[in-house]
Amino acid sequence: MKSGILLWNKGLFQQQARSITWIAVFFTLALIIMLPLSILIDHLTRVASGQFTDSFSFYNDRFNPVFEFSFAFQLIVYAIFPILLGIILVNFTTKKAATDFMHGLPFTRQTILTNTYLAGTAALLAPLLITGALLAILLPFLNDQFYDFVDILGWMGLSFLIVLLLFIFTIMIGMFVGNGLLHAGLTYLMIFVPAGLIVLVLYNLQYYVKGLALTNYAENIMTNGMFFVRLAMLLDDPFSLTEYAIYTLIAALFTAVSYIAYTKRPSEATDQTIVFPFFRYLFLYVLTFFAMLVAGFFFSEIQQGNFAWAVVGYFLGAFIGYTILQMILQKTLRLVWPWKGFVIYGVFVALLIIPVNFSAGFYENAVPEASEVQSVSINNIYQDSEVRYMESPESIEQVIAIHETLTEVAVSNTYNIDSISIDYKLKNGGTLSREYRVPYELVADLTEELRRNEEYKLMNEPIFRMQKNNEITYLSLTLQYSREEIRITDMTQIQELMDAIEKDVRETPSRWQFSTNDNYFGDIYFNGLDDQYQSHANVSLYMDYTNTIEWLKENNYTEGMLAPEELDSVIVVPEWTGDWSMEYDEILYNNGDINQLPDPKYIATDNEEIQAIYTAVTEGAGTDYTVIVPQNGSYTTLSFTEENAPDFIKDALPLP
């Protein structure tokens, strides 16, 4: 009777351990092959070839060199072996004969589960210890000692936390299922479903809740709510002490739940797919909801938020998901379809629309007062995801004005749009994020006042960041219609050109993120930058950069710039939305005879007229008039608005 109350029993432990011996052996071999053996082979290869350079020296300033050596393969191994161990160790709960045998032994269920945990923990810890010992033995013999003993201990500790958490989670899931195959599938599924369900809800709401900060919310939820996603980011973003504490508490919670569930689990539950009735319904309806959201999102994406098609998707997804899950629960393909449960589910989901609509109204209209805002950031997500906060009252008021307009003009479709995100840091310590889809043609006008803001330019324009960099070795000048790259290596010229660009950026509205590039004529690339500048290592040049153009002319760098004084003629046509638009495309984009363009058109050959047309182009982008410029046997196009058009163009080509 004594053994019945002990938490650890030698015989029971050995019996459990024998069932997973080969899994532990394979786990050990996988780790040895990935780490000490691979490191040794690389070392011997470099010795044989006479290479004694520190090929792994870049690991030394990173997260953990032992992890980084074969990080992707380690994650794959960690995602397989602890879950496989857990499934095998509790497989006896899914077979009646094995269950009767185990429960017929003179041990309490707590003792059985404790020895199960101990056997699995030993099978996970031993491979890590063996691999760590081999890494330590190998270290003195390496020419390139890119890791040390502290790295080995850190690798063993973090690896043990990862595999132990997955193992405990697998055991806990096993207490709720009565089928081994379902146990495996449900374990992996439940790692992703909770956070995935929230993300799917957000992706479906994006078409019906204006301003939903989808990118921000989804990224945070996937990173913090999906364990494998968080692990994939480990090299760039190591666990914090808080995360270590949270994962430890989660492991303890899963362990406690598994003991409670195993104690209450009926012995005859081996013939049930899901053991407990409550969790049977949870399994059925949560996954039905998941399938419904997947199908609804698919139809919404195809039809760009068309509500009728979204409803069709929701119904089909729910119907298919509910039917398949009922087949799993009833363990038969000859299904007696329980329609009442499906109707109840449908009514419940329909009732959810009421509070969602009510809450959406508050969400959409929540625009903070300027007095509540400490700082604000505004970004075009498609062009720059980096969040840079502005603090001046002028910037805050301008962004709030844009935000108020966006609540009225934003659209739900994803075609022909820019995506604008706004992030506030509030004085009360809170934050507020919104994300809007805005038609291309509105973006430049909507943000024009902000783009003239000095703080916005200083915060965003690449030239100001480049001016602070002392590592620039040379500039590469690439003009739009020049076939050759121009290198500028003289440091005096480099500084003069950068000063000219900076002056132009200060004098013109910023084009960073929120402006069309119709009068763009080239780029300057900065070479020799350190890593923090590499993401924005070029500056675009535009026809209204008068100081820059003047400097390029003075220094003979204007070949390919399409300067107006270098052109013999240009052709101006009104916006090509008439019946002849296809003929226009055929001539222009296939380098046909431009003189065959149908009327109306205006051919400017006088240099003063060409200069006036170019002035209209540089005053602002627009598509009321298109300028066709012959260049090297092909054509390029510029554009300007009716407001900026010269009088002779308005007279010759009046718009309707």
Secondary structure as UniProt FT lines:
FT   HELIX           2..4
FT   HELIX           10..19
FT   HELIX           21..32
FT   HELIX           33..37
FT   HELIX           38..48
FT   TURN            49..50
FT   TURN            55..56
FT   HELIX           57..61
FT   HELIX           65..69
FT   HELIX           71..89
FT   HELIX           91..94
FT   HELIX           96..104
FT   HELIX           109..138
FT   HELIX           139..141
FT   HELIX           149..174
FT   TURN            175..176
FT   HELIX           180..205
FT   TURN            206..208
FT   TURN            210..211
FT   HELIX           214..225
FT   HELIX           227..232
FT   TURN            233..236
FT   HELIX           241..264
FT   HELIX           267..271
FT   HELIX           277..303
FT   TURN            304..305
FT   HELIX           307..330
FT   HELIX           339..364
FT   HELIX           370..372
FT   STRAND          373..380
FT   TURN            381..383
FT   HELIX           393..409
FT   STRAND          417..426
FT   TURN            427..428
FT   STRAND          431..439
FT   HELIX           440..446
FT   HELIX           448..451
FT   HELIX           454..460
FT   HELIX           462..467
FT   STRAND          474..479
FT   TURN            480..481
FT   STRAND          486..488
FT   HELIX           491..507
FT   TURN            512..514
FT   TURN            518..519
FT   STRAND          520..527
FT   HELIX           531..536
FT   STRAND          538..542
FT   TURN            543..544
FT   HELIX           546..554
FT   TURN            555..556
FT   TURN            559..560
FT   HELIX           564..566
FT   STRAND          570..574
FT   TURN            579..580
FT   HELIX           581..589
FT   TURN            590..591
FT   HELIX           594..596
FT   STRAND          602..604
FT   HELIX           607..618
FT   STRAND          625..631
FT   TURN            632..633
FT   STRAND          634..640
FT   TURN            642..644
FT   HELIX           647..652
//
